């Protein structure tokens, strides 16, 4: 504002200098009065004042810029308060690390398996061959005296010898091979030949009747 006031005063002085001094009273021999110059119009005056104001503002801005750009000059720092403001980008307080609880793993108790018991080899049992069964020979035939008496009493009347179809006529009756001739004794006709008759009883004893 002081610079603006000075500019206004300067313009006022210029206007005052243009106006001539008033003539001295009663003097005729003095110098002829100068012709008064024309006063500056109001619009021109305003333009001058505005230009001066612009110059002042520009000069102030340049001065501030130059003062700030000088390394030697430092602006007065505000007194440091006891409590310093926390920086905006200060890291947040670290949260406590989560406690990780590991699951309790039950370790199975491994019981060693008992060693297999190897059974002692059983002593070899000597197998004795079974005693051979005694071969029982055929029971010797038992000859019956009654058979002999029956054969002696036989009356043979005729013989036809033709192998298995042989026939014999005895005691008024015809008998073939394997026919029972005496049931009480179990005597059977076994064979017929041209000169004999062979009989057999249940015990296997054979009896022969010759002619």
C-alpha positions, 0 to 999 in steps of 0.5 A: 500500500505504501508503494501505491500511495507513493505513486499517487503522490508522484502523479499529484506532484506532476499535476502541480508542477504543470500549473504556473505560479500566480502573478505577483500583485501590482506588478506590470513589468514582470514576465508575461504569464505563461500559458497554463497547460491542459490538465490530464484527463481523469481516465488517463490518470486512472490508467496510470494508477492502474499500471503503477499498481500492476507494476507494484504487484508484479515487483512484489511477487518477483521479490517474494519468489526470489527471497524464497529461492535463496538458500541462505534465507530460511523462514522462521520455524515455529517453536517445536511443541513438546508433543510432536504430531504423528506423521500422516504416513506413520505405519499403524501400530502393528497388531499382535501376531495371531497365536497359531495353535497347532492341533495336538496330534496323537502319536499311536503307540506302536506295540512291537509284535511278538516274534512268532514262536517256531514250534519244535519239529515233532519227532518223526513217528516210525510207522510200523507196517501193520502185521500181515493178516494171516491167510486163512486157508479154506476150511477143509471139507468135512466128509459126512458119513451120511452122504456116503450111505446115501450114495451107496443106496442110489440106483442109477438107471441111465446116464446122458453125458453132454456137458452142462446138459448132462442128465442122469436117471436115479431112483426113478427120477431124472436129475440134471447138473446142479440139481439137489438130489438130497435136501436134508443133506444139501447134496447136489449133483456136480458133474456127470461122466460116462462112468461116474457121478460127482456130488458136492455138499455145502461144506465143499466136500465132493463125493464120487460114485463110480459105475 
